[in-house]
Amino acid sequence: MRLFTAGLILLQVFFPFIASAQGDLLVTPRRVVLDARQRSVDLSLANIGKDTATYNISFVQIRMTEEGAFETITEPDEGQQFASPWLRFFPRSVTLSPDEVQTVKIQTVRTRELLPGEYRSHIYFRAVPKEKPLGEEPQVQQDPSTISIKLVPVFGITIPVIIRVGEPSINVSLSDLALNFVNDTIPRVAFKFNRAGEYSVYGDITVDHIAPGGATTRVGIANGLAVYTPNSVRKFEFNLQNPPDVDFNKGRLRVTFSAPSDVRPEKYAEAELIINR
């Protein structure tokens, strides 16, 4: 017997935006940090698509790899602590018409029981596929010797929800800077984040080229980078701009990791690479 499989797809997309037949969902803010001063937050969910869409809301647990990828887990890694037992949220699902906005409230509970440190879970907005009424599905003549499985894409967004207990403890440095070229033409910088302390770190990267004469040119920006506990290292690389007045064969590259632009300015770490090609 021949087997014909169209497949059942469950696709989880861990980015601020999604595009699907159920509509486009925009969630703000993109991350939540709760502590003794802020015990609750309102998330704004906006349907920026053209179709009405329904989303179920739950918590998932995620680890970050050294390469910055996300993996879903059920048990915490050594040194990792889940936040979901100490959080509640409502509503549990939302249905949004086009251009409609709704609020989801998240708040901490029983945090006096927590020891100092950082606790993290991710709130998950999972699109509910629309089901067509019986009789509206197109009838396709099937070969009786085959099996057909319907494709059902499922999209979702997660954002981190972090509880911090105790005094702030953020320590990060940059190391292992390297400059490579894609197809011998596109400059690409690579480096490592080195995190220490009890808190994760989140911020923006800027890269400046400093010519031998001192002229400085901004050649790269990467926003919204995190190194989550318990990870001590994250590897990262990205392509740089290549303006005609910058010579990547000489000079220096300065890589700076700073707090996000929408919070109090703070430089977390900085490192330089001397170019000698």
C-alpha positions as CSV (number, residue, x, y, z in Angstrom):
1,M,0.0,0.0,0.0
2,R,1.3,3.5,-0.9
3,L,1.4,6.1,1.9
4,F,0.6,9.7,1.0
5,T,1.2,12.1,3.9
6,A,0.4,15.8,3.7
7,G,1.5,16.2,7.3
8,L,0.4,17.8,10.5
9,I,2.5,20.9,11.3
10,L,2.7,22.5,14.7
11,L,4.9,25.6,14.2
12,Q,5.9,27.7,17.2
13,V,7.5,31.0,16.2
14,F,9.4,32.8,18.9
15,F,9.4,36.3,17.5
16,P,7.5,39.5,18.3
17,F,5.4,39.2,15.1
18,I,3.6,36.3,13.3
19,A,1.8,36.1,10.1
20,S,-0.9,33.5,9.6
21,A,-4.4,33.0,8.2
22,Q,-5.7,33.7,11.7
23,G,-4.3,37.2,11.7
24,D,-1.1,39.1,12.8
25,L,-0.5,39.4,16.5
26,L,1.5,42.2,18.0
27,V,2.4,41.9,21.7
28,T,3.9,44.7,23.8
29,P,6.1,44.9,25.7
30,R,8.3,42.1,24.3
31,R,9.6,41.1,27.7
32,V,8.4,41.4,31.3
33,V,10.6,41.9,34.5
34,L,8.8,41.8,37.8
35,D,10.4,42.6,41.2
36,A,9.6,44.1,44.6
37,R,8.8,47.4,43.0
38,Q,6.7,46.1,40.1
39,R,4.4,43.1,40.9
40,S,2.2,43.3,37.9
41,V,2.2,44.3,34.2
42,D,-0.4,44.7,31.5
43,L,0.4,43.2,28.1
44,S,-1.2,44.8,25.1
45,L,-2.3,42.4,22.4
46,A,-3.2,43.9,19.0
47,N,-4.6,42.2,15.9
48,I,-2.9,44.0,13.0
49,G,-4.2,41.5,10.4
50,K,-7.4,41.4,8.4
51,D,-9.1,38.3,10.0
52,T,-10.5,37.7,13.4
53,A,-8.2,35.5,15.4
54,T,-8.3,33.5,18.7
55,Y,-5.3,32.8,20.9
56,N,-5.0,30.5,23.9
57,I,-2.5,31.7,26.5
58,S,-0.3,29.5,28.7
59,F,3.2,29.2,30.1
60,V,6.0,27.3,28.5
61,Q,9.6,26.6,29.8
62,I,12.5,27.4,27.6
63,R,16.3,27.0,27.7
64,M,18.7,29.1,25.6
65,T,21.6,27.4,23.9
66,E,25.1,28.9,23.6
67,E,24.2,29.8,20.0
68,G,21.1,31.7,21.2
69,A,18.5,29.2,20.0
70,F,15.5,28.3,22.1
71,E,14.5,24.8,23.2
72,T,11.3,23.8,25.0
73,I,11.9,21.9,28.3
74,T,9.8,20.5,31.1
75,E,12.5,20.3,33.8
76,P,14.8,23.2,34.7
77,D,18.5,23.0,33.9
78,E,21.0,23.2,36.8
79,G,20.8,26.8,38.1
80,Q,17.6,27.6,36.2
81,Q,14.4,28.4,38.1
82,F,10.9,28.6,36.6
83,A,8.7,31.6,37.3
84,S,5.3,30.2,36.3
85,P,4.5,28.7,39.8
86,W,4.7,32.3,41.2
87,L,2.6,34.0,38.4
88,R,-1.0,34.2,37.4
89,F,-2.5,35.8,34.4
90,F,-6.0,36.5,32.9
91,P,-7.8,36.1,30.6
92,R,-6.7,32.6,29.5
93,S,-7.7,33.2,25.9
94,V,-8.5,36.2,23.7
95,T,-10.4,36.7,20.4
96,L,-9.4,39.8,18.5
97,S,-11.2,41.4,15.6
98,P,-9.0,43.2,13.0
99,D,-7.4,46.3,14.6
100,E,-8.8,45.3,18.1
101,V,-6.5,45.6,21.1
102,Q,-7.0,43.7,24.4
103,T,-5.0,43.7,27.7
104,V,-3.7,40.6,29.5
105,K,-2.6,41.2,33.1
106,I,0.3,39.2,34.7
107,Q,1.0,39.5,38.4
108,T,3.2,37.7,40.9
109,V,1.8,35.6,43.8
110,R,3.5,34.4,47.0
111,T,6.8,35.9,46.1
112,R,7.8,36.2,49.8
113,E,8.4,32.4,49.6
114,L,11.1,32.9,47.0
115,L,14.9,32.9,47.7
116,P,17.0,35.6,46.1
117,G,17.7,35.1,42.4
118,E,16.0,35.1,39.0
119,Y,13.0,33.1,37.9
120,R,12.0,32.8,34.3
121,S,9.1,31.3,32.2
122,H,7.7,32.3,28.9
123,I,4.1,33.2,28.3
124,Y,2.8,31.6,25.1
125,F,0.1,33.0,22.8
126,R,-1.0,30.1,20.6
127,A,-3.2,30.7,17.6
128,V,-6.3,28.5,17.4
129,P,-6.9,27.3,13.8
130,K,-10.2,28.2,12.3
131,E,-12.4,25.2,11.7
132,K,-14.7,25.2,8.6
133,P,-18.2,23.9,9.2
134,L,-19.0,20.5,7.9
135,G,-19.8,20.5,4.2
136,E,-17.5,23.5,3.4
137,E,-14.4,21.4,3.0
138,P,-13.6,20.6,-0.6
139,Q,-14.2,17.0,-1.5
140,V,-11.3,15.4,-3.2
141,Q,-11.5,11.9,-4.7
142,Q,-9.1,9.8,-2.7
143,D,-7.2,6.7,-3.9
144,P,-8.4,4.0,-1.5
145,S,-4.9,2.7,-1.2
146,T,-3.5,5.9,0.1
147,I,-3.6,7.7,3.5
148,S,-4.1,11.5,3.6
149,I,-3.3,13.7,6.6
150,K,-4.4,17.3,6.5
151,L,-1.9,20.1,7.0
152,V,-2.8,22.4,9.9
153,P,-0.3,25.2,10.6
154,V,-0.3,26.4,14.2
155,F,1.5,29.7,15.0
156,G,2.5,31.2,18.3
157,I,4.6,33.8,20.1
158,T,6.4,33.6,23.4
159,I,7.8,36.4,25.5
160,P,9.9,36.0,28.6
161,V,8.4,36.8,32.0
162,I,11.1,37.2,34.7
163,I,10.8,37.6,38.5
164,R,13.9,39.0,40.2
165,V,14.3,38.7,44.0
166,G,17.1,40.5,45.8
167,E,19.6,43.1,44.8
168,P,20.5,43.5,41.1
169,S,23.4,41.4,40.0
170,I,24.4,41.9,36.3
171,N,27.9,41.2,35.1
172,V,28.8,40.6,31.4
173,S,31.8,40.9,29.2
174,L,32.6,40.5,25.5
175,S,35.4,38.2,24.2
176,D,36.7,36.2,21.2
177,L,36.1,39.0,18.7
178,A,36.6,38.0,15.1
179,L,36.0,39.6,11.7
180,N,35.2,37.4,8.8
181,F,33.9,38.0,5.3
182,V,31.0,36.3,3.6
183,N,31.8,35.6,-0.1
184,D,34.9,37.7,0.5
185,T,32.8,40.9,0.4
186,I,30.4,41.1,3.3
187,P,32.0,41.9,6.7
188,R,30.7,39.7,9.6
189,V,31.6,40.1,13.2
190,A,31.6,37.3,15.7
191,F,32.1,37.4,19.5
192,K,31.0,35.8,22.8
193,F,28.9,37.2,25.7
194,N,30.3,36.1,29.1
195,R,27.6,36.4,31.8
196,A,28.1,36.1,35.5
197,G,25.9,36.7,38.5
198,E,22.4,35.7,39.4
199,Y,20.5,37.8,36.7
200,S,20.2,37.4,33.0
201,V,21.2,40.4,30.8
202,Y,19.4,42.0,27.9
203,G,20.4,44.9,25.7
204,D,21.6,46.2,22.3
205,I,24.8,45.8,20.4
206,T,26.5,48.5,18.4
207,V,29.7,48.1,16.3
208,D,31.9,51.0,15.2
209,H,34.8,51.0,12.8
210,I,37.6,53.3,13.9
211,A,40.0,54.2,11.1
212,P,43.8,54.6,11.8
213,G,43.2,58.4,11.7
214,G,40.5,58.3,14.3
215,A,37.4,58.6,12.1
216,T,34.6,56.6,13.6
217,T,31.7,55.0,11.6
218,R,28.8,53.0,12.9
219,V,28.7,49.8,10.9
220,G,26.4,47.5,12.9
221,I,23.4,47.5,15.2
222,A,21.7,44.4,16.7
223,N,18.9,45.1,19.2
224,G,17.2,43.0,21.8
225,L,19.9,40.4,22.6
226,A,19.6,38.4,25.8
227,V,21.8,35.9,27.8
228,Y,19.5,34.0,30.1
229,T,20.4,32.3,33.3
230,P,21.9,29.8,33.9
231,N,23.9,30.3,30.7
232,S,27.4,31.8,31.2
233,V,28.2,32.1,27.5
234,R,26.3,33.0,24.3
235,K,27.9,33.1,20.9
236,F,26.7,35.7,18.4
237,E,27.6,36.9,15.0
238,F,26.0,39.1,12.3
239,N,26.7,40.9,9.1
240,L,28.0,44.5,9.2
241,Q,27.3,47.4,6.8
242,N,30.0,48.0,4.3
243,P,30.0,51.7,3.4
244,P,32.4,52.8,0.7
245,D,34.4,55.0,3.0
246,V,35.3,52.3,5.5
247,D,38.3,50.1,4.9
248,F,37.9,46.8,6.8
249,N,41.5,45.8,6.1
250,K,42.8,48.1,8.8
251,G,41.8,50.1,11.9
252,R,39.7,48.8,14.8
253,L,36.3,47.4,15.5
254,R,34.6,48.5,18.8
255,V,31.7,46.4,20.0
256,T,29.5,47.9,22.7
257,F,26.7,46.1,24.6
258,S,24.3,48.6,26.3
259,A,21.0,48.7,28.0
260,P,18.1,49.0,25.6
261,S,17.5,52.5,24.3
262,D,14.1,52.7,26.0
263,V,15.6,52.4,29.5
264,R,18.2,54.3,31.5
265,P,21.4,54.5,29.4
266,E,24.0,52.0,30.7
267,K,27.0,50.4,29.1
268,Y,27.3,46.8,30.1
269,A,30.5,45.8,28.2
270,E,32.8,46.9,25.5
271,A,35.6,45.3,23.6
272,E,37.8,46.1,20.6
273,L,39.4,44.1,17.8
274,I,42.5,45.4,16.0
275,I,42.1,44.6,12.2
276,N,45.3,43.4,10.5
277,R,44.5,41.9,7.1
